[in-house]
Each structure stands twice: as structure tokens, then as C-alpha cells.
Amino acid sequence: MTGRILIVDDVATSRIVLKVKLNAARYSVECVESGEAALEAARRGGIDLIVMDMMMPGMGGAEACARLRADPATAAIPVILVTAAMDDAARMEGLASGADDFLQKPVDDVALLARVRSLLRSHEEERMVAAQSGALLCMGPEALAPAGFGEPAGQASYATQSPAGRVALIAGGDTAWLLRLREQLRPHFRENLSILKRDAALAITREAAPDLFLVEADLAAPNAGLRLMSELRSRQATRHSAVIVLLPAADSERAATALDLGASDVAYRPCSAEEIAMRIRTQLSRKSRADRLRDTLETGLRLASIDPLTGLHNRRWGLHHLSQVSTRCRSQGVRAGVVLMDIDHFKAVNDTHGHIVGDRVLASVAQVMRDRLRLEDIACRIGGEEFLAILPGSTLEQTRAVAERLRGAIEAMDLRLEDGTPLLVTMSLGVAMLEDRDDAADHVLTIADRALYAAKGAGRNQVALAETA
């Protein structure tokens, strides 16, 4: 794993020591000597992680970190603060500024590199999702406008206060300590705080999954918490939940193991409830940001495949799915029917009554398709007044029957103009079956199109079967 790391320290020897350690791990390193220079370097871009001294003349590490978090362009860059003064007040100040972790000088190599690996991994995952979301935005802002995606991907706000989130404490051997911790954390997280046993955590559903698990490394047995964390990371319901592992002592080797296994953060007992609350806030903020990016991507992908007027899948998605159905039919030896549909005299409707009426006709046809097709069937609008239905697992007779039902339902639509005059809408339909051939998807559209024009030529408002060729 590679990454570009910015070292910020006013002492040259400290910068050199850190640079040597990180270069040895094959990271690209840039060094600056002040908080102000760190802000400039971060805003130029290309920085994946910052390792910054807490105590520097002028702008210290905590202030620089807070400014990074306040700037949308730099808010997502992970920050590790380091200092020789490892007292509670300094640690709390650093975490409160939005730092991801706080390490003591001289920095332990194992702890540093494990934390760097963990933060770079999560940062790269987030950046990839942001880049994919940005690619969708480049397809056209109007396509994503209904979801409210106005800000560029990767520039969503970074909250330094705790967002709403559900926190679960995993019960281990010392349940009395955990109960005390819950009461101490309750003022910070109110009703969103629960205690779960191991089996309950593994059985939780995606809808009920906590946003963060606080897991003791040693539950009923040594490292049982680490094994539980690996299980949580591997399950669909909890793989996106943040996990903080509590270690019984400052053991850099076990901390490295926890981070490499997927822990979002580690903390060492004894530590104050205030420190744990601060670490929870940091992880909830990161998870909230990652969730928003994933939601943006998922919604964008869905909107990119939907025709905005009718709500049906669009041509690109429909043809891609037809190819997938064709491949599945060949590999599994099953059949699928295809219905190509075209509204009769639609141009005349637009020319005579206007596009608003034409749009109502298109939306009404789409609703008929949704009402008459099965959940496993696929309905698409693939042209101006042209629609496609894909019916996996259907025989020729079943496909023809579905087409006839669609035709009858469209003819029976109760559409009226503004003055109450009925508007009769009919549709011609061509039916074809996917065949066992390499070009089955393209071929079925060709023969379905022939059948459609046969229906048009025979007087419209009817279903015609394709003649295979």
C-alpha cells in the first residue's frame, strides 16, 4: 500500500527520524516545519495522511488540525498528532481538534506503522467511493438533482461534533466496569447506547446494526474480542460499523494486530470516559461521512439507470440487463421472453395536444407495465415512445399472454384532456424469445422489432410474434 504522507514538526531531527521510518516502509514523504505550512501543503492536494507535532511555535498541531477539519477541501485527510507530553489534557485537546490518533514521542515504530496502514486504507476506500460519486455527477447534474447532490463529491462537511449514532458496548468478563462506563457515557450519547453480548452482536440485522461497537480485546478469553471484531467486519449487517477495541495495557503489538484486522481505533485501559467519548465521536463522524458518500453513489447509480419521466429503467440499463439475462439463459438452460412495444400514433398526440399530454401518456403506459408485470420482470423505456419488457423464465405462450394483457390494459386506460374529452391510446407489440446463440441479446431485439412492425403493418393495436431467423 502506498501513500503520500506529510510530516509536520518544527524540529529538524524529529522530521528526519519520522521520514526515515516511513521511507523504509515505502511511503512517499513530504516535510514542513509549521502548522501554517501544513495547511498550505494540504490545500495543494495530494496528501493522504498527516503526522504532526502537537507543540510547535505559532500554530500548534491541535489548532492546525481543527483548521484542516473546518475546510471541506482538507477535512477528510487523516491526522496523527505526536508529542512528548502524553498527559490527559494534551491528549484530550488533540482528540477534540479532530485528530484520528495521538502518539507519544519517541514514536513506537509498530504503533505508528499500524496506525498509518489503517488510516490510509480507510482513506483510500473513502476516496474511491467519492471518485465514483464524482463520475456520476459528471454524467449530468440534472440526473442527480432529485436526490439533492449539490456539493462536489469528496467535499461533504466533516462534523467534529458527535452525529446521531447508535453505540453498542460488547460485554465481556468485567461487566461491572462496562456498566459504569455506560453510565459515564450516557450524557454524551443519551438513549443511543446499549450493551450487547457476543451472540447478540453477531445475530444483529442490518437495520438494527449499531454505528459503532466498543469491544474489549479480551472478552471471555484472551483475544476473543479481536476474533469477534473480525466476525463483525465479515458480515453484511455490520461490516460498515466502526469498531473501537479496548486493550488492557499499552501493547503496541496487539494494537497493531487489532488495526490490521480492521479496528477503526484502539484505546488502552485505564482511560477516561471523556477520552472514549471523544474517540467515539471521531469514528461516528467518519462513519457518517462514509455513509453519505455510499448513499450518494448508490442513489446516483440508481438514478443513472432510471428514465426520469416514467420511472422505468432506461435504455442503457435495459440493454445491459438483457445481455445478462441472455447469458444466464444460456448457462442455466432456461428461457426468457421479450416484448418490444411502441405507442401508436404518438407523434400525432404530441403535435395535436402538446408535450404535456404526451408526457402523461408515457407515464400512464409505464404505470400499466408496473401493474401488470411480475417483480422479476424488467420494464424499460428505451426510446421516445418505445418500451421493452424482459420476462425471465417465460415460455412463448406466457410471453404472448402478458403482451396481450398489456395491450388490453393500455387500450382501457382512462385518459382525458383538460376539457374532459377521452383520449384513446393504443400500442403495438412484438414478441420474441431469447435463443441459444452468441448474439442472442442483439438478435432478439432485431426479431422483436420485425414483429413490432408487423403488428403496425397489420393495423396497429395488436400483438405479433416474431419469426425466428
C-alpha positions as CSV (number, residue, x, y, z in Angstrom):
1,M,0.0,0.0,0.0
2,T,1.5,3.4,-1.0
3,G,0.5,6.8,0.1
4,R,1.8,10.4,0.4
5,I,2.4,11.4,4.0
6,L,3.0,14.9,5.3
7,I,5.3,15.2,8.3
8,V,4.9,18.5,10.3
9,D,7.4,19.3,13.0
10,D,9.5,22.3,13.9
11,V,12.4,20.2,15.0
12,A,14.5,19.0,12.0
13,T,15.9,15.9,13.7
14,S,12.3,14.8,14.5
15,R,11.3,15.2,10.9
16,I,14.3,13.2,9.7
17,V,13.6,10.3,12.1
18,L,10.0,10.1,11.1
19,K,10.9,10.4,7.4
20,V,13.4,7.6,7.6
21,K,10.9,5.3,9.3
22,L,8.2,6.0,6.7
23,N,10.5,5.9,3.7
24,A,11.7,2.5,4.9
25,A,8.0,1.3,4.7
26,R,8.0,2.6,1.1
27,Y,5.8,5.7,1.7
28,S,6.3,8.9,-0.1
29,V,7.0,11.7,2.4
30,E,6.9,15.4,2.4
31,C,8.2,17.5,5.3
32,V,7.2,21.0,6.6
33,E,8.1,22.8,9.8
34,S,5.0,24.7,10.9
35,G,1.2,24.4,11.1
36,E,0.8,27.2,8.6
37,A,2.9,25.3,6.1
38,A,0.9,22.2,6.7
39,L,-2.3,23.9,5.8
40,E,-0.8,25.2,2.6
41,A,0.5,21.8,1.6
42,A,-2.8,20.1,2.4
43,R,-4.8,22.6,0.3
44,R,-2.5,22.0,-2.7
45,G,-3.7,18.4,-2.7
46,G,-2.1,15.0,-3.0
47,I,-1.7,14.4,0.8
48,D,-3.1,11.1,2.1
49,L,-2.2,11.4,5.7
50,I,-0.6,14.0,8.1
51,V,1.7,13.2,11.0
52,M,2.0,16.4,13.0
53,D,3.7,17.5,16.2
54,M,1.4,18.8,18.9
55,M,3.7,21.5,20.3
56,M,5.1,24.0,17.7
57,P,5.8,27.7,17.7
58,G,2.9,29.8,16.3
59,M,0.2,27.5,15.2
60,G,0.3,24.2,17.1
61,G,-0.8,20.8,16.0
62,A,-4.2,21.0,17.6
63,E,-5.1,24.3,16.0
64,A,-3.8,23.2,12.6
65,C,-5.9,20.0,12.9
66,A,-9.0,22.0,13.8
67,R,-8.5,24.2,10.7
68,L,-8.0,21.2,8.5
69,R,-11.3,19.8,9.7
70,A,-13.1,23.1,9.1
71,D,-12.0,23.3,5.5
72,P,-14.1,21.0,3.2
73,A,-11.1,20.6,0.9
74,T,-8.9,19.1,3.7
75,A,-11.5,17.8,6.2
76,A,-11.1,14.1,5.2
77,I,-7.3,13.9,5.5
78,P,-6.4,11.6,8.4
79,V,-4.3,13.3,11.1
80,I,-2.0,11.7,13.7
81,L,-0.7,14.1,16.4
82,V,2.5,13.3,18.2
83,T,4.0,14.9,21.3
84,A,6.5,14.2,24.1
85,A,3.9,15.4,26.7
86,M,1.5,12.5,27.0
87,D,-0.8,13.9,29.7
88,D,-4.5,13.6,29.7
89,A,-5.1,17.3,28.9
90,A,-2.9,17.3,25.9
91,R,-4.5,14.0,24.6
92,M,-8.0,15.4,25.1
93,E,-7.0,18.6,23.3
94,G,-5.7,16.7,20.3
95,L,-8.7,14.4,20.0
96,A,-11.0,17.3,20.4
97,S,-9.4,19.0,17.5
98,G,-10.4,16.1,15.2
99,A,-7.2,14.1,15.2
100,D,-7.5,10.4,14.5
101,D,-4.9,9.4,17.0
102,F,-2.4,10.7,19.4
103,L,1.1,9.1,19.7
104,Q,3.9,9.7,22.2
105,K,7.5,10.6,21.3
106,P,9.7,8.8,20.8
107,V,7.1,7.2,18.4
108,D,6.9,3.4,18.6
109,D,7.5,2.0,15.1
110,V,5.0,-0.8,15.3
111,A,2.2,1.6,16.6
112,L,3.0,4.2,14.1
113,L,3.1,2.0,11.0
114,A,-0.1,0.1,12.1
115,R,-2.0,3.3,12.5
116,V,-0.7,4.6,9.2
117,R,-1.8,1.4,7.4
118,S,-5.2,1.6,9.0
119,L,-5.8,5.2,8.2
120,L,-4.5,5.1,4.7
121,R,-6.7,2.0,4.0
122,S,-9.9,3.7,5.2
123,H,-9.0,7.0,3.5
124,E,-8.4,5.2,0.1
125,E,-11.7,3.4,0.4
126,E,-13.5,6.7,1.1
127,R,-11.7,8.4,-1.8
128,M,-12.6,5.7,-4.2
129,V,-16.3,6.0,-3.3
130,A,-16.0,9.8,-3.6
131,A,-14.4,9.5,-7.0
132,Q,-17.1,7.2,-8.3
133,S,-19.7,9.6,-7.0
134,G,-18.0,12.4,-8.8
135,A,-18.0,10.4,-12.0
136,L,-21.8,10.1,-11.7
137,L,-22.0,13.9,-11.2
138,C,-20.1,14.4,-14.4
139,M,-22.8,12.4,-16.3
140,G,-25.0,15.4,-15.7
141,P,-26.0,17.3,-12.6
142,E,-29.7,17.2,-13.5
143,A,-29.7,13.5,-13.2
144,L,-28.7,13.6,-9.6
145,A,-30.6,16.8,-8.7
146,P,-33.7,14.9,-7.3
147,A,-31.5,13.4,-4.6
148,G,-30.1,16.8,-3.6
149,F,-26.5,16.2,-4.6
150,G,-25.4,19.7,-4.9
151,E,-21.9,19.6,-3.5
152,P,-18.9,18.0,-5.2
153,A,-18.0,14.5,-4.2
154,G,-15.3,14.5,-1.5
155,Q,-16.3,17.9,-0.2
156,A,-19.2,17.0,2.2
157,S,-18.8,18.6,5.5
158,Y,-16.8,16.9,8.2
159,A,-18.6,17.1,11.6
160,T,-16.4,17.4,14.6
161,Q,-19.4,17.1,16.9
162,S,-20.9,13.8,17.5
163,P,-23.6,13.0,14.9
164,A,-26.6,10.9,15.9
165,G,-25.4,7.3,16.1
166,R,-26.1,4.1,17.9
167,V,-23.2,2.8,20.1
168,A,-23.0,-0.8,21.4
169,L,-20.7,-1.9,24.2
170,I,-19.9,-5.6,24.0
171,A,-20.0,-7.3,27.3
172,G,-17.0,-9.3,28.4
173,G,-15.6,-10.5,31.7
174,D,-15.7,-7.2,33.7
175,T,-19.4,-6.4,33.3
176,A,-19.3,-4.1,36.4
177,W,-16.7,-1.8,34.7
178,L,-18.8,-1.8,31.5
179,L,-21.9,-0.8,33.4
180,R,-20.0,2.1,35.0
181,L,-18.7,3.1,31.6
182,R,-22.2,3.1,30.1
183,E,-23.4,5.4,32.8
184,Q,-20.4,7.7,32.3
185,L,-21.0,7.8,28.5
186,R,-24.8,8.2,28.7
187,P,-24.6,12.1,29.0
188,H,-22.7,12.1,25.7
189,F,-24.9,9.7,23.7
190,R,-28.2,9.7,25.6
191,E,-30.5,6.8,24.5
192,N,-28.3,5.6,21.7
193,L,-26.2,3.5,24.0
194,S,-26.7,-0.2,24.6
195,I,-24.8,-3.3,26.0
196,L,-24.8,-6.4,23.9
197,K,-23.4,-9.9,24.4
198,R,-21.3,-11.5,21.7
199,D,-24.0,-13.7,20.3
200,A,-26.5,-10.9,20.1
201,A,-23.9,-8.7,18.3
202,L,-23.4,-11.5,15.7
203,A,-27.1,-12.0,15.2
204,I,-28.0,-8.4,14.7
205,T,-29.7,-7.3,11.5
206,R,-28.6,-4.6,9.1
207,E,-31.5,-2.3,10.1
208,A,-30.6,-2.6,13.8
209,A,-26.8,-2.6,13.5
210,P,-25.1,0.0,15.7
211,D,-23.0,2.6,14.1
212,L,-20.1,1.8,16.4
213,F,-19.1,-1.2,18.5
214,L,-16.8,-0.8,21.6
215,V,-15.2,-4.1,22.1
216,E,-12.8,-5.3,24.8
217,A,-9.9,-7.2,23.2
218,D,-10.2,-9.9,25.9
219,L,-13.9,-10.9,26.4
220,A,-14.4,-14.4,27.8
221,A,-10.9,-15.4,26.7
222,P,-7.7,-13.7,25.5
223,N,-8.1,-12.1,22.1
224,A,-11.8,-13.2,21.9
225,G,-12.7,-9.6,21.3
226,L,-10.4,-9.4,18.3
227,R,-11.9,-12.6,16.9
228,L,-15.4,-11.0,17.4
229,M,-14.3,-7.9,15.6
230,S,-13.2,-10.0,12.6
231,E,-16.6,-11.6,12.5
232,L,-18.3,-8.3,12.6
233,R,-16.2,-7.0,9.8
234,S,-17.0,-10.0,7.6
235,R,-20.8,-9.8,8.0
236,Q,-23.1,-7.8,5.7
237,A,-25.1,-6.3,8.5
238,T,-22.1,-4.9,10.5
239,R,-19.2,-4.5,8.0
240,H,-19.7,-0.7,7.8
241,S,-20.0,-0.2,11.6
242,A,-17.0,1.4,13.3
243,V,-15.2,-0.7,15.9
244,I,-13.1,0.6,18.7
245,V,-11.0,-2.0,20.5
246,L,-10.2,-1.6,24.2
247,L,-6.8,-3.1,25.2
248,P,-5.9,-3.8,28.8
249,A,-2.5,-2.1,28.5
250,A,-0.3,-0.1,26.2
251,D,0.7,-3.1,24.0
252,S,1.7,-1.9,20.6
253,E,1.9,-5.4,19.1
254,R,-1.7,-6.2,20.0
255,A,-2.8,-2.7,18.9
256,A,-1.2,-3.3,15.5
257,T,-2.9,-6.6,15.2
258,A,-6.3,-5.1,16.0
259,L,-5.8,-2.3,13.5
260,D,-4.7,-4.7,10.8
261,L,-7.7,-6.9,11.4
262,G,-10.0,-4.0,10.8
263,A,-10.4,-2.0,14.0
264,S,-11.2,1.7,13.4
265,D,-9.4,2.8,16.5
266,V,-7.8,1.4,19.7
267,A,-7.8,2.7,23.2
268,Y,-6.0,1.5,26.3
269,R,-7.4,0.8,29.8
270,P,-7.4,2.6,32.1
271,C,-8.7,5.6,30.1
272,S,-11.3,8.2,31.0
273,A,-14.8,8.1,29.8
274,E,-14.2,11.5,28.2
275,E,-11.4,10.1,26.1
276,I,-13.5,7.2,25.0
277,A,-16.4,9.6,24.2
278,M,-14.0,11.7,22.1
279,R,-12.8,8.7,20.1
280,I,-16.4,7.6,19.6
281,R,-17.3,11.0,18.2
282,T,-14.4,10.9,15.8
283,Q,-15.4,7.5,14.5
284,L,-19.1,8.3,14.3
285,S,-18.2,11.4,12.2
286,R,-16.1,9.3,9.9
287,K,-18.8,6.7,9.5
288,S,-21.4,9.4,8.9
289,R,-19.3,10.8,6.1
290,A,-18.6,7.4,4.6
291,D,-22.3,6.5,4.8
292,R,-23.2,9.7,3.0
293,L,-20.7,9.0,0.2
294,R,-22.0,5.4,-0.2
295,D,-25.6,6.7,-0.3
296,T,-24.7,9.3,-2.9
297,L,-23.0,6.6,-5.0
298,E,-25.9,4.1,-4.6
299,T,-28.6,6.7,-5.3
300,G,-26.5,8.1,-8.2
301,L,-26.2,4.7,-9.8
302,R,-29.9,4.1,-9.4
303,L,-30.8,7.5,-10.9
304,A,-28.3,7.0,-13.7
305,S,-30.3,3.9,-14.7
306,I,-33.8,5.4,-14.5
307,D,-35.8,7.3,-17.0
308,P,-36.8,10.4,-15.1
309,L,-40.2,10.9,-16.8
310,T,-41.6,7.4,-16.4
311,G,-39.6,6.0,-13.5
312,L,-38.8,2.9,-15.6
313,H,-35.2,1.7,-16.3
314,N,-33.6,3.5,-19.2
315,R,-32.2,2.1,-22.5
316,R,-28.7,1.7,-21.3
317,W,-29.7,-0.3,-18.2
318,G,-32.3,-2.3,-20.1
319,L,-29.9,-3.4,-22.9
320,H,-27.2,-4.3,-20.3
321,H,-29.7,-6.3,-18.3
322,L,-31.0,-8.0,-21.4
323,S,-27.4,-9.2,-22.1
324,Q,-27.2,-10.5,-18.5
325,V,-30.5,-12.4,-18.8
326,S,-29.3,-13.8,-22.2
327,T,-26.1,-15.1,-20.6
328,R,-28.0,-16.6,-17.7
329,C,-30.4,-18.3,-20.0
330,R,-27.6,-20.0,-22.0
331,S,-25.7,-21.1,-18.9
332,Q,-28.7,-22.4,-17.0
333,G,-30.7,-23.7,-19.9
334,V,-33.8,-21.6,-19.2
335,R,-35.9,-19.4,-21.4
336,A,-36.9,-15.7,-21.4
337,G,-39.4,-13.7,-23.4
338,V,-39.0,-10.2,-24.8
339,V,-41.8,-7.8,-25.6
340,L,-41.0,-4.7,-27.7
341,M,-43.7,-2.1,-27.5
342,D,-44.5,1.2,-29.4
343,I,-47.3,3.6,-28.8
344,D,-49.5,4.0,-31.9
345,H,-49.6,7.5,-33.5
346,F,-47.7,9.0,-30.6
347,K,-46.3,11.9,-32.7
348,A,-49.9,12.9,-33.6
349,V,-50.7,13.0,-29.8
350,N,-47.8,15.4,-29.2
351,D,-48.5,17.5,-32.3
352,T,-52.2,17.8,-31.6
353,H,-52.4,18.0,-27.8
354,G,-48.9,19.1,-26.8
355,H,-46.0,17.5,-24.9
356,I,-47.6,17.8,-21.5
357,V,-50.3,15.4,-22.7
358,G,-47.7,13.3,-24.4
359,D,-45.8,13.0,-21.1
360,R,-49.0,11.9,-19.3
361,V,-49.5,9.2,-21.9
362,L,-45.9,7.9,-21.4
363,A,-46.2,7.9,-17.6
364,S,-49.5,6.1,-17.8
365,V,-48.1,3.4,-20.1
366,A,-45.2,3.0,-17.6
367,Q,-47.7,2.6,-14.7
368,V,-49.6,-0.1,-16.7
369,M,-46.3,-2.0,-17.1
370,R,-45.5,-1.8,-13.4
371,D,-49.0,-3.0,-12.5
372,R,-49.1,-5.9,-15.0
373,L,-45.6,-7.3,-14.8
374,R,-44.1,-9.6,-12.1
375,L,-41.5,-8.4,-9.7
376,E,-38.8,-10.5,-11.5
377,D,-39.8,-8.9,-14.9
378,I,-37.9,-5.9,-16.2
379,A,-39.7,-2.8,-17.7
380,C,-37.7,-0.2,-19.6
381,R,-38.3,2.9,-21.7
382,I,-35.8,2.5,-24.5
383,G,-36.9,5.3,-26.8
384,G,-39.3,8.2,-27.2
385,E,-42.5,6.1,-27.3
386,E,-40.8,2.7,-27.3
387,F,-40.8,0.3,-24.3
388,L,-39.2,-3.0,-23.6
389,A,-40.3,-5.8,-21.2
390,I,-38.0,-8.7,-20.4
391,L,-39.7,-11.8,-18.9
392,P,-37.2,-14.3,-17.4
393,G,-38.4,-17.9,-17.2
394,S,-41.4,-17.3,-19.5
395,T,-42.4,-19.5,-22.4
396,L,-43.6,-18.2,-25.8
397,E,-47.2,-18.6,-24.9
398,Q,-46.8,-17.0,-21.5
399,T,-44.9,-14.0,-23.1
400,R,-47.7,-13.6,-25.7
401,A,-50.3,-13.7,-23.0
402,V,-48.5,-11.0,-21.0
403,A,-48.2,-8.9,-24.1
404,E,-51.9,-9.2,-24.8
405,R,-52.7,-8.2,-21.2
406,L,-50.5,-5.1,-21.6
407,R,-52.1,-4.2,-24.9
408,G,-55.6,-4.5,-23.4
409,A,-54.8,-2.6,-20.3
410,I,-53.3,0.3,-22.3
411,E,-56.3,0.5,-24.6
412,A,-58.5,0.6,-21.5
413,M,-56.6,3.5,-19.8
414,D,-59.0,6.3,-18.8
415,L,-57.1,9.3,-20.1
416,R,-58.8,12.6,-20.7
417,L,-57.9,16.0,-22.0
418,E,-58.5,19.2,-19.9
419,D,-62.0,19.6,-21.3
420,G,-62.9,16.0,-20.4
421,T,-62.6,14.6,-23.9
422,P,-61.4,10.9,-23.7
423,L,-58.0,10.2,-25.3
424,L,-57.7,6.7,-26.7
425,V,-54.2,5.3,-26.6
426,T,-53.2,2.0,-28.2
427,M,-50.0,0.1,-28.5
428,S,-48.4,-2.3,-31.0
429,L,-46.3,-5.1,-29.5
430,G,-43.7,-7.5,-30.9
431,V,-43.0,-10.8,-29.0
432,A,-39.7,-12.8,-29.3
433,M,-37.8,-15.4,-27.3
434,L,-34.1,-15.3,-26.4
435,E,-32.3,-18.1,-28.3
436,D,-29.3,-20.1,-27.6
437,R,-26.7,-18.2,-29.7
438,D,-23.8,-15.9,-29.1
439,D,-25.5,-12.7,-30.2
440,A,-28.8,-13.6,-28.5
441,A,-29.4,-10.2,-27.0
442,D,-28.9,-8.3,-30.2
443,H,-30.7,-10.9,-32.2
444,V,-33.9,-10.9,-30.0
445,L,-34.2,-7.2,-30.4
446,T,-33.9,-7.4,-34.1
447,I,-36.6,-10.1,-34.5
448,A,-38.9,-8.4,-31.9
449,D,-38.6,-5.2,-33.9
450,R,-39.7,-7.1,-37.0
451,A,-42.7,-8.4,-35.1
452,L,-43.5,-5.0,-33.8
453,Y,-43.6,-3.5,-37.3
454,A,-45.6,-6.5,-38.5
455,A,-48.2,-5.5,-35.8
456,K,-48.1,-1.9,-37.1
457,G,-48.5,-3.0,-40.7
458,A,-51.4,-5.2,-39.8
459,G,-53.4,-2.3,-38.4
460,R,-51.8,-1.5,-35.0
461,N,-53.2,-2.2,-31.5
462,Q,-52.2,-5.8,-31.7
463,V,-49.6,-8.4,-30.7
464,A,-47.4,-10.1,-33.3
465,L,-45.0,-13.0,-32.8
466,A,-41.5,-12.9,-34.2
467,E,-40.4,-15.3,-36.9
468,T,-37.0,-16.7,-36.0
469,A,-34.2,-16.4,-38.5
